[in-house]
Amino acid sequence: MATLLSVPATMLLSRSVRSVVRCTSRCDSRPLSSLATRPASPHVAPRAVTCAWSASSGPTSTRTCASSSTSRRTHAHPTYSPRTSISVPVVGIQPFSTKSDTSNCNNKDEEDGAASPPPPSPPSFAETILRGTGQVIFLNSSTSGALILGGLAVADPYLATMALAGVTTSTLAASMGGLDRQARNDGLYGYNGALVGCAVSVFLHPLPATAMATMDLQTLAASPDVINSVSWALASTIMGASIAPYVSVGLKEAMGGGAQWTVAFNLIALGALLRTKPLAAAADEGSGAASAEAVTASFDHLATMSVLEAPLRGISQIFVVDSSLTGAAIVGGTALYSPGLAGHLLLGSAVGSLAGYTLCSAPIDEITCGLWGYNSALTSMGCGAFFVHSPRTVALSIGGAAVTAGAFGALKVVFGMADVPCLTLPFCAVMSGCYLLGNGGVQGLSLASSPHSPEKNE
């Protein structure tokens, strides 16, 4: 009778052992064979509760249930006496569950695996504003933007204030309108506003000439003329800069999703300048000042300038400033971002100034103040930022700068009839043509998949 009872009990215990082995093998790195062949021993100490069947020497046997911290209890069992003893760990086993639980193993693998890097935090609002300032010349860097803004403040604090008001207003307007977050963080909705502020401070509401010669802030603050100019300039900048992001969005659709350059700034600024005609007064004051020597200046006169002065002034004129020191600060900020782009910037301004003097017979005073260099500098910067670096890209940068100087000479005459400056329209026209060459499959010219700089474009 004992033998008959031992058969189903032995089968039950064997099935429990196999279940334990299967459950344990899921999370145990040891081979399944080592677990299956592991001998049962009554001397193995269980982790929590162990039920051990012990053989007896008499006609009865005892069953002992013990734990690590409890006393043993012995029960007489007159009918069943197995020949072997087996220790079965029961902690953590769910014998009635038909669903395997591998969550612990998965969690273990996730903990052991390499932790994924946290997503980059978005830039602060101040960083976004500075990036917008740098994006005027394709620099997605708050450090470069700060250097540029500092260079503007050294030459013209009033203009720098309006530029800061413009980029801040445009960024706020884009944020309130829910425009693309990534483009906003990169400053792409702010740079047109910065240029609007620069144009307003120079062409629409400049400070009175007497105020420009006064450096006493207390005197300036008490001047009614200064207060009137600053108030109107700030109001005009806010109005123009607030619509700049939405003009950019509309132009993106109209231009087939391509680059918009500074077209939004030109449309907004020229809409106001065509009404006020800011160059009319300047033409009346200087109508008799030009002489034949100025128009046909010789190379000797040009050689008297500093070699770097005209290109640096041309770079500063991107922000409507006439200062070689500001130009040097802009070049420095560009070099921190990309030495290659800094080279394109200087190269374009120099080529534009030289082309204006040699090909267009530009007056020497226009050459020295950088009017023939700023559009060409922007075109060369665009080639360096949007094309994969190659010898033909450098050739395109030089050729584009020369063509831009010619376009500036033509548009200068056309817009001069209306007594308004042509702003950066020459750059927008020529750079759009260069961009089309990149899409046209010209050998050696290819647009970068992610525009950045000559060093990183691929």
C-alpha positions in Angstrom: 0.0 0.0 0.0 2.9 2.4 0.8 4.4 1.6 -2.6 1.1 2.5 -4.4 0.8 5.7 -2.5 4.4 6.7 -3.2 4.0 6.5 -6.9 1.6 9.4 -7.3 3.4 11.4 -4.6 6.7 10.9 -6.4 5.1 12.0 -9.7 3.7 15.1 -8.0 7.0 16.0 -6.5 8.8 15.4 -9.8 6.4 17.6 -11.6 6.9 20.3 -9.0 10.7 20.1 -9.5 10.3 20.5 -13.2 8.1 23.5 -12.7 10.7 25.0 -10.4 13.4 24.4 -12.9 11.5 25.9 -15.8 10.7 29.1 -13.8 14.2 29.4 -12.4 15.9 29.0 -15.8 14.2 32.1 -17.2 16.1 34.4 -15.0 19.1 32.2 -14.1 22.1 32.4 -16.4 23.2 28.8 -15.5 22.5 26.1 -18.0 19.2 24.3 -17.6 21.1 21.0 -17.3 22.9 22.1 -14.2 19.5 22.9 -12.6 17.8 19.7 -13.7 20.6 17.4 -12.4 21.0 19.2 -9.1 20.5 16.6 -6.4 17.9 17.1 -3.8 19.2 17.3 -0.3 17.5 17.6 3.0 20.5 19.6 4.3 20.0 22.6 1.9 18.9 25.5 4.0 15.8 27.2 2.5 15.7 31.0 2.2 12.3 31.3 3.9 10.2 28.2 4.5 11.3 24.6 3.8 9.0 21.5 3.9 11.2 18.5 4.2 10.1 14.9 4.3 12.3 12.8 6.5 12.6 9.0 6.5 11.9 7.2 9.8 13.3 4.0 11.1 10.0 2.8 12.5 6.6 2.0 11.2 5.7 5.7 11.3 7.4 8.8 9.9 7.5 12.4 10.8 7.0 15.6 8.7 8.9 18.7 9.8 8.0 22.2 8.8 10.5 24.8 9.8 11.6 28.3 9.1 14.8 30.2 9.9 13.2 31.9 12.9 10.4 29.5 14.0 10.4 26.4 16.1 9.9 23.0 14.6 6.6 21.1 14.9 6.4 17.3 14.5 3.3 15.5 13.4 2.9 11.7 13.4 2.0 10.1 10.1 1.1 6.5 10.5 0.6 5.5 6.9 3.1 7.2 4.6 6.8 6.7 4.8 8.8 7.8 1.6 12.2 6.4 1.1 13.8 9.6 -0.1 13.7 13.2 1.2 13.4 16.2 -1.0 13.8 19.9 -0.2 11.7 22.1 -2.4 12.0 25.9 -2.2 8.6 27.4 -2.5 9.4 31.1 -2.1 8.4 33.2 -5.1 6.7 30.3 -6.9 3.1 30.7 -8.3 2.1 27.1 -8.9 -1.3 27.9 -10.3 -0.3 30.6 -12.8 -0.3 29.5 -16.4 1.3 32.9 -17.6 5.1 33.1 -17.5 6.3 36.3 -15.8 9.5 37.6 -17.4 9.2 41.2 -16.2 11.9 40.8 -13.7 14.3 39.5 -16.4 13.3 42.4 -18.7 13.9 44.9 -16.0 17.2 43.4 -15.2 18.3 43.6 -18.8 17.2 47.3 -19.0 19.1 48.0 -15.8 22.2 46.2 -17.0 22.1 47.8 -20.5 23.5 51.2 -21.3 21.3 54.1 -20.2 20.0 56.2 -23.1 21.3 59.8 -23.0 18.7 62.3 -21.7 17.2 64.5 -24.4 18.9 67.9 -24.7 17.1 70.7 -22.8 15.7 73.5 -24.9 17.6 76.8 -24.9 16.4 79.6 -22.6 14.6 82.6 -23.9 17.8 84.7 -23.7 19.7 82.1 -25.7 17.0 82.0 -28.3 17.2 85.8 -28.7 21.0 85.7 -29.1 20.7 82.9 -31.6 18.3 85.0 -33.6 20.9 87.8 -33.7 23.5 85.3 -35.0 21.1 83.9 -37.6 21.3 87.1 -39.5 24.6 85.6 -40.9 23.7 81.9 -40.5 25.2 81.4 -37.0 23.1 79.2 -34.7 25.0 80.2 -31.6 24.1 82.3 -28.7 27.8 83.1 -28.0 28.3 84.4 -31.5 25.1 86.4 -31.2 26.3 88.0 -28.0 29.5 89.0 -29.6 27.7 90.5 -32.6 25.3 92.4 -30.3 28.2 93.7 -28.3 29.9 94.9 -31.4 26.8 96.8 -32.5 26.5 98.4 -29.0 30.1 99.7 -29.2 29.5 101.5 -32.5 25.8 102.5 -32.1 24.1 101.8 -28.7 20.8 103.1 -30.1 20.9 100.7 -33.1 21.8 97.8 -30.8 18.9 98.6 -28.6 16.4 98.6 -31.5 18.0 95.4 -32.9 17.5 93.7 -29.5 13.9 95.0 -29.3 13.3 93.6 -32.8 14.6 90.1 -32.2 12.9 89.9 -28.9 9.5 90.9 -30.3 9.8 88.5 -33.2 10.7 85.6 -30.9 7.8 86.4 -28.6 5.4 86.7 -31.5 6.4 83.3 -32.9 6.0 81.7 -29.4 2.6 83.2 -28.9 1.5 82.1 -32.3 2.6 78.5 -31.7 5.0 78.4 -34.7 7.5 75.6 -35.1 9.3 75.0 -31.8 12.6 73.8 -33.2 12.8 76.7 -35.7 12.0 79.1 -32.9 14.7 77.6 -30.6 17.2 78.0 -33.4 16.5 81.7 -33.8 15.0 81.4 -37.3 12.0 83.5 -36.4 14.1 86.3 -34.8 16.7 87.5 -37.3 14.3 89.4 -39.5 13.1 91.3 -36.5 16.7 92.2 -35.6 17.2 93.7 -39.1 13.9 95.5 -38.9 15.2 97.2 -35.7 18.5 98.2 -37.3 16.7 99.7 -40.4 14.2 101.6 -38.2 17.0 103.2 -36.1 18.9 104.4 -39.2 16.3 105.2 -41.9 13.0 105.8 -40.2 13.6 107.3 -36.8 17.3 108.2 -36.3 18.5 110.2 -33.4 18.9 113.9 -34.0 22.4 114.9 -35.2 22.9 117.0 -32.0 22.1 114.0 -29.9 24.6 111.8 -31.7 27.4 114.2 -30.7 26.3 114.1 -27.0 27.5 111.2 -24.8 25.8 112.4 -21.6 23.0 110.0 -20.9 21.3 112.4 -18.6 21.2 115.1 -21.2 19.9 112.6 -23.8 17.2 111.4 -21.5 15.9 115.0 -20.9 15.9 115.9 -24.6 12.3 116.0 -26.0 13.6 115.2 -29.5 15.5 112.1 -28.3 12.4 110.9 -26.4 10.3 111.4 -29.4 12.7 109.5 -31.8 13.2 106.6 -29.4 9.5 106.3 -28.7 8.6 106.2 -32.4 11.5 103.9 -33.2 10.5 101.4 -30.5 6.8 101.4 -31.6 7.8 101.0 -35.3 10.2 98.2 -34.4 7.7 96.3 -32.4 5.0 96.6 -35.1 7.3 95.5 -37.9 9.1 92.7 -35.9 5.8 91.3 -34.6 4.7 90.4 -38.1 8.1 89.2 -39.4 7.6 85.5 -38.3 4.3 85.2 -40.0 5.6 86.8 -43.2 8.3 84.2 -43.1 5.8 81.4 -42.8 3.8 82.7 -45.8 7.0 83.1 -47.9 8.0 79.5 -47.1 4.8 78.3 -48.7 5.1 80.7 -51.6 8.7 79.8 -52.3 8.1 76.1 -52.3 9.5 75.4 -48.9 13.0 76.7 -49.9 15.2 79.1 -48.0 13.7 82.6 -47.6 17.0 84.5 -46.8 16.0 88.0 -45.6 13.1 88.5 -48.0 10.7 89.1 -45.0 12.8 91.9 -43.7 13.0 93.5 -47.1 9.2 93.4 -47.6 8.5 94.9 -44.2 11.2 97.6 -44.3 10.7 98.7 -47.9 7.0 98.9 -47.2 7.7 101.8 -44.8 10.7 103.3 -46.6 8.9 103.8 -49.8 6.5 106.0 -47.9 9.2 108.1 -46.0 11.9 108.2 -48.8 14.8 108.5 -46.4 17.5 109.0 -49.1 15.8 112.2 -50.5 17.2 114.4 -47.8 20.6 112.8 -48.0 20.7 113.4 -51.8 19.8 117.1 -51.3 22.6 117.6 -48.8 25.3 115.8 -50.8 24.3 116.8 -54.4 27.2 119.1 -54.8 29.7 117.4 -52.6 30.7 114.7 -55.1 33.5 115.5 -57.3 35.1 114.0 -60.4 38.0 112.8 -58.3 35.7 110.9 -56.0 33.9 109.1 -58.8 37.1 108.2 -60.7 39.4 107.7 -57.8 42.7 106.2 -58.7 44.2 103.0 -57.2 46.7 105.2 -55.3 43.8 106.7 -53.3 42.5 103.2 -52.6 45.9 102.0 -51.4 45.9 104.6 -48.7 43.2 102.8 -46.8 43.9 100.0 -44.4 43.8 96.7 -46.3 41.2 95.3 -43.9 39.2 98.4 -43.3 36.8 98.2 -46.4 36.0 94.5 -46.0 35.4 94.9 -42.2 33.2 98.0 -42.8 31.3 96.0 -45.4 30.6 93.2 -42.9 29.3 95.8 -40.4 27.0 97.2 -43.0 25.0 94.0 -42.9 23.5 95.5 -39.7 23.5 99.0 -41.2 26.6 100.1 -39.1 29.7 101.8 -40.5 32.4 100.6 -38.2 35.5 98.5 -38.8 35.5 97.6 -35.1 32.0 96.2 -35.3 33.1 94.3 -38.4 36.0 92.8 -36.5 33.6 91.7 -33.7 31.3 90.0 -36.2 34.2 88.2 -37.8 35.4 87.1 -34.3 31.9 85.8 -33.4 31.8 83.9 -36.8 35.2 82.4 -36.3 34.1 81.0 -32.9 31.3 79.2 -34.7 33.2 78.2 -37.8 36.6 79.4 -39.1 35.5 78.4 -42.6 32.5 80.7 -42.5 34.6 83.5 -41.2 36.8 83.0 -44.3 33.8 83.2 -46.6 32.6 86.3 -44.8 35.9 88.2 -45.3 36.3 86.8 -48.8 32.9 87.9 -49.9 33.2 91.4 -48.6 36.6 91.9 -50.1 35.5 90.6 -53.5 32.4 92.8 -53.5 34.4 95.9 -52.6 37.0 95.1 -55.3 34.3 94.3 -57.9 32.5 97.6 -57.1 35.7 99.6 -57.6 37.0 97.8 -60.7 33.8 96.7 -62.5 31.2 99.3 -61.5 33.5 102.4 -61.0 31.9 103.0 -57.6 32.8 106.2 -55.7 35.6 105.7 -53.3 33.6 106.9 -50.4 31.0 104.1 -51.0 33.8 101.6 -51.1 35.4 102.7 -47.9 32.2 102.8 -45.9 31.4 99.2 -47.0 28.3 99.7 -49.1 29.6 97.4 -51.8 30.7 94.6 -49.5 27.8 93.7 -47.3 25.5 92.0 -49.9 28.5 90.1 -51.3 29.6 89.0 -47.8 26.1 87.5 -47.2 26.2 85.6 -50.5 29.6 84.1 -49.7 28.3 83.1 -46.2 25.3 81.5 -47.8 27.5 79.4 -50.1 29.6 78.3 -47.2 26.7 77.5 -44.9 24.5 75.6 -47.4 26.9 73.8 -49.7 29.2 70.9 -49.1 32.8 72.3 -49.0 34.7 71.7 -52.3 36.9 73.8 -54.6 33.8 74.5 -56.8 32.0 75.7 -53.7 34.8 78.2 -53.1 34.6 79.3 -56.7 30.8 79.7 -56.4 31.4 81.9 -53.3 33.8 84.1 -55.2 31.7 84.3 -58.3 28.5 84.8 -56.4 30.1 87.7 -54.5 31.2 89.4 -57.7 27.7 88.9 -59.3 26.1 90.3 -56.1 28.2 93.4 -56.4 26.9 93.9 -59.9 23.3 93.3 -58.8 23.8 95.8 -56.0 25.0 98.4 -58.5 21.9 97.9 -60.7 19.3 97.8 -57.9 21.0 100.8 -56.2 20.1 102.9 -59.3 16.6 101.5 -59.6 15.7 102.0 -55.9 17.6 105.3 -55.8 15.0 106.7 -58.2 12.5 106.2 -55.4 14.9 107.5 -52.8 15.1 104.2 -50.9 18.0 101.8 -50.3 17.9 98.4 -51.9 18.8 96.8 -48.5 19.6 93.1 -49.0 17.6 92.4 -52.1 20.8 91.8 -54.2 21.9 89.0 -51.8 18.4 87.4 -51.9 18.3 87.4 -55.7 21.8 86.0 -56.3 21.8 83.5 -53.4 18.5 82.1 -54.7 20.2 81.5 -58.1 23.2 79.8 -56.3 20.8 77.6 -54.4 19.1 76.5 -57.7 22.6 75.6 -59.0 22.9 73.2 -56.1 19.6 71.6 -57.0 20.4 71.5 -60.6 23.0 68.7 -60.4 26.1 70.7 -61.2 29.1 68.4 -60.8 31.1 69.4 -57.7 28.2 71.5 -56.2 25.9 69.8 -53.8 23.7 71.2 -51.1 24.3 70.0 -47.5 21.8 67.6 -46.0 21.9 69.6 -42.8 23.3 73.1 -43.5 25.8 74.3 -40.9 29.4 75.2 -41.9 32.1 74.1 -44.3 33.6 72.0 -41.6 30.4 70.0 -40.9 28.4 70.0 -44.1 28.0 66.6 -45.8 
